[in-house]
Amino acid sequence: MKNKILFVLCLLTGLMFINAGLDKFFHYMPMPKDMPEKMINAGKAFMEIGWLMPLVAFGEITGGLLLIFSTTRALGAVILTPILTGILLSNITTAPSGLPIALVLAAIVLWVIIENWHKYLPMLRK
């Protein structure tokens, strides 16, 4: 039962990251009307760095796809961790209204990391 719950959560989380990554390329989701000015300015600054948003989008799409499949889930969690850290920090500092969903995503990725801890151990051992 635990594996089925983890699969459904990873599927939904993976799809959310894939959607966010695709939106960075195709801009099909409208910007929220109540977004803080600091967040808008930060987004404009990130857009000025031409390679940054495509890199983040590629990471979100790749990590989201890898998170869906149980054999690649551990790698997907590793790829999504720095992106999720940025999401958490952005929501903590500028837009606390988005913090609940960011914390849920972080909890799911953390659960994946804990469940796959044995796959990370060879990198830490000599």
Contacts in CASP RR format, 6 or more apart in sequence:
PFRMAT RR
TARGET T0000
AUTHOR 0000-0000-0000
METHOD contacts of the structure
MODEL  1
MKNKILFVLCLLTGLMFINAGLDKFFHYMPMPKDMPEKMINAGKAFMEIG
WLMPLVAFGEITGGLLLIFSTTRALGAVILTPILTGILLSNITTAPSGLP
IALVLAAIVLWVIIENWHKYLPMLRK
3 70 0 8 1.000
6 111 0 8 1.000
6 112 0 8 1.000
6 115 0 8 1.000
7 70 0 8 1.000
9 108 0 8 1.000
9 111 0 8 1.000
10 67 0 8 1.000
10 68 0 8 1.000
10 73 0 8 1.000
10 108 0 8 1.000
10 112 0 8 1.000
11 68 0 8 1.000
13 64 0 8 1.000
13 67 0 8 1.000
13 105 0 8 1.000
13 108 0 8 1.000
13 109 0 8 1.000
14 63 0 8 1.000
14 64 0 8 1.000
14 65 0 8 1.000
14 67 0 8 1.000
14 68 0 8 1.000
15 64 0 8 1.000
15 68 0 8 1.000
16 105 0 8 1.000
17 60 0 8 1.000
17 61 0 8 1.000
17 63 0 8 1.000
17 64 0 8 1.000
17 67 0 8 1.000
17 80 0 8 1.000
17 83 0 8 1.000
18 60 0 8 1.000
18 61 0 8 1.000
18 64 0 8 1.000
18 65 0 8 1.000
19 29 0 8 1.000
20 57 0 8 1.000
20 60 0 8 1.000
21 56 0 8 1.000
21 57 0 8 1.000
21 58 0 8 1.000
21 59 0 8 1.000
21 60 0 8 1.000
21 61 0 8 1.000
22 28 0 8 1.000
22 57 0 8 1.000
22 61 0 8 1.000
23 29 0 8 1.000
24 53 0 8 1.000
24 54 0 8 1.000
24 56 0 8 1.000
24 57 0 8 1.000
24 60 0 8 1.000
25 54 0 8 1.000
25 57 0 8 1.000
31 40 0 8 1.000
34 97 0 8 1.000
35 95 0 8 1.000
36 94 0 8 1.000
36 95 0 8 1.000
38 93 0 8 1.000
38 94 0 8 1.000
38 95 0 8 1.000
39 90 0 8 1.000
39 94 0 8 1.000
39 95 0 8 1.000
42 90 0 8 1.000
42 94 0 8 1.000
46 52 0 8 1.000
46 53 0 8 1.000
47 53 0 8 1.000
56 83 0 8 1.000
59 79 0 8 1.000
59 80 0 8 1.000
59 83 0 8 1.000
60 80 0 8 1.000
60 83 0 8 1.000
62 76 0 8 1.000
62 79 0 8 1.000
63 75 0 8 1.000
63 76 0 8 1.000
63 79 0 8 1.000
63 80 0 8 1.000
64 76 0 8 1.000
64 79 0 8 1.000
64 80 0 8 1.000
65 72 0 8 1.000
66 72 0 8 1.000
66 73 0 8 1.000
66 75 0 8 1.000
66 76 0 8 1.000
66 79 0 8 1.000
67 73 0 8 1.000
67 76 0 8 1.000
67 77 0 8 1.000
67 80 0 8 1.000
67 109 0 8 1.000
67 112 0 8 1.000
73 112 0 8 1.000
73 115 0 8 1.000
73 116 0 8 1.000
74 112 0 8 1.000
74 113 0 8 1.000
74 116 0 8 1.000
74 119 0 8 1.000
74 120 0 8 1.000
76 112 0 8 1.000
77 109 0 8 1.000
77 112 0 8 1.000
77 113 0 8 1.000
77 116 0 8 1.000
78 113 0 8 1.000
78 120 0 8 1.000
80 109 0 8 1.000
81 109 0 8 1.000
81 113 0 8 1.000
84 102 0 8 1.000
84 105 0 8 1.000
84 106 0 8 1.000
84 109 0 8 1.000
87 102 0 8 1.000
87 105 0 8 1.000
88 99 0 8 1.000
88 102 0 8 1.000
88 103 0 8 1.000
88 106 0 8 1.000
91 97 0 8 1.000
91 98 0 8 1.000
91 99 0 8 1.000
91 102 0 8 1.000
92 99 0 8 1.000
113 120 0 8 1.000
END
